[in-house]
């Protein structure tokens, strides 16, 4: 690896244990690099396209179309173009940033609230896909963030904002919000596969969903949906989310007969890479969970209960937070770091050995930062500056707290997204 993916690595790596923790985090980031994942999973020899070992003869297809959505889709489009080149007849992807592509049009959309650009890209994606025939190959690049970035029709985009704002206050899981999203859309919950029928569809999945529930990535546009309108109605009713116009998702098996979904990467890949890096440093490894959905306080306790000398405790997922007050800044990772500083580390007998990081793998923890590093130095700086963790937690303003201590982690958008990555290092 050349250089550091963490832009302020040198400013943060002020102790041996901090350096170790940051190096382990960077190993996880390297393992989920979108371009590298594409190149290691997809190849073309002559007319034979191989995806994770499954072969497709491109000579059988008249047109190859590429569509994509999510935080990894721009980088994925660039990497895929290098493999397929002019074989791509047309394509559209929407991510958080544009990319330099020759055959695929790219859009920089808004997240988590859809914008007019999201609507425009969604319509173009739908139009490209729906005009397909059995002689077409449609490659769909699906990644985390796609539930917000892809929306069609316009009614879904409008209702999506209402849904997100309601769910933010509920503290419910991504699976629940995606169940409702599927039933607002013509493209989610298998809708894109239905639109593409009878074409052959290759779904390239970059999973940000904890566990193996890959049908929830970007609300499952290429997967046959097992939820119903009744399921969505129940979630809406039980959480007092408001009024929505729902549609049923396609259930007929014929729409999915020619669909081939491949999961190229998930948080397990990142966690295993981090574990391997820790072992290279002769550290023990304890993996608590890659499906961590607990409330933040409970999630943190799970890691600290697993703590042992000279051991790295790892987890991944999306710990829950219920935002009760507006005006603050920072996402669940930065908030969790402050929670740990206030509660878990306040009870530590020897903070010198411990370093904690909760990290957004997309580099965007509801802010321009990915997370925060927390240890004895953080506590010392906070006490010296008169910063009260409890006050900033109550104001949901963890970003400002760590901005003042200088412990925010800056990667910029990573072009990858596999959920949050969490590490607790304890080394004498």
C-alpha positions, 0 to 999 in steps of 0.5 A, a space after each residue: 500500500 502506497 501512502 495512507 488512506 486516512 488523510 490525517 494519519 500522521 496527526 492521529 498516530 501519536 502513540 504506538 497503540 494508535 498507530 497499530 489501530 490505524 494500520 489495522 483499520 487501513 488493512 480493512 479499507 484496502 480489502 474492500 477497495 472497489 476497483 481491486 474487488 472488481 479486478 479480482 472477481 471479474 475477467 474477460 478472455 476473448 468473448 468469455 466474461 467470468 464473474 467469480 468463476 461463472 462464465 458468460 459468452 458475450 457473443 450471444 448478446 447483441 447489447 451490453 448495458 450497465 446501470 448502477 447505484 450506490 456509493 461504490 457504483 462510480 468506482 465500479 463503473 470505471 473498473 468495469 469499463 476497463 474490462 469491457 470497454 467498447 462492448 458496453 452499448 450504454 450505461 448510467 450510474 448514480 453515486 455520490 460523485 461523478 467518474 470519468 467514463 467513456 461509455 457509462 454516463 455518471 451522476 452525482 446524486 444526493 444522499 440520504 435525501 433524494 434530489 432532482 438529480 436522483 430522479 433524473 438518473 433513476 428515470 434514465 436507468 429505468 428506461 435503459 433497462 425496460 427496453 431490453 430483450 432476451 438478446 441483451 445483457 444487463 449488468 447492474 452495479 448495486 452498492 450501499 446507499 443505493 436505496 437513497 440514490 436510486 429512486 423511481 418514479 418521482 412519487 417514490 423520491 418524494 415519499 422517500 424523504 418523508 420516510 427517512 425523516 420519520 425513521 431517523 427518529 425511530 431508531 429502527 433497523 435498515 431492514 425495516 426501512 428497506 421493507 417500506 422502501 421496496 413498496 414505494 418503488 418500481 425499481 426496488 424489491 426486484 422491480 429492476 429485474 422485472 423491468 429488464 425481463 427477458 434479458 440476462 441480468 448480472 447483479 454485482 453486489 457490494 454489500 453494506 448490510 450486516 449479516 448475509 441479507 444481501 437482498 436488502 442492499 439498495 433495497 434489492 432491485 435484482 432480488 425476488 422480494 419476500 416481503 409484502 405490502 402488508 409487512 410494509 403497512 405493519 411497520 408504518 403503522 407500528 412506528 406512526 410513520 405517516 401516510 404512504 402510497 404503497 405498491 406490491 413488488 413482483 413475485 413471479 419467478 419468471 422475472 428472476 429466471 435469468 438473473 445471476 447475483 454475485 456478492 463481491 464484498 461484504 463487511 466480513 471481508 473487511 473484518 477478516 483483513 483487519 483480523 489478519 493484520 492484527 495477527 501479523 502484529 502478534 495480537 490475539 483476535 476476537 470477532 464479536 459480530 459482523 451483524 451488530 444492530 444493537 443500540 450503541 451503548 449495548 454494542 460498545 459493552 459487547 466489545 469491552 466485555 470481550 477485551 483481553 490483554 494484547 488482543 484486538 476486538 472487532 465488530 461490524 454492523 450498524 449500531 442504532 441511535 435514536 436522534 432526539 435533538 436537532 442542531 448537532 453534527 456527526 453520525 453514529 460512529 462518532 457518537 459511539 466513540 463519545 459514548 465509549 469515552 464517557 462510559 466504558 473508558 471512564 471505568 478503565 483502570 489503565 487507559 494507556 493500553 486501550 484504543 477504540 475506533 468506530 468507523 464508517 467504511 464509506 468515509 462519511 459518518 453523516 459528516 465529512 469525517 469517517 469516525 473518531 479515535 478514542 484513548 487516554 490522550 483523547 480524555 486528557 485533551 478533553 479534560 484540559 479543554 473543559 469538554 464534557 462528553 455528557 453535554 455533547 452526547 445530549 446535544 447529539 454534537 459528537 463531531 464538535 467534541 472530537 473536532 476540539 480534541 483533534 481526534 476525527 478520522 478523515 478519509 474523504 469518500 472511500 468509494 466503498 461501503 460495507 457498513 461500520 467497522 469497529 475495533 478495540 485494541 488492548 495492548 500493553 
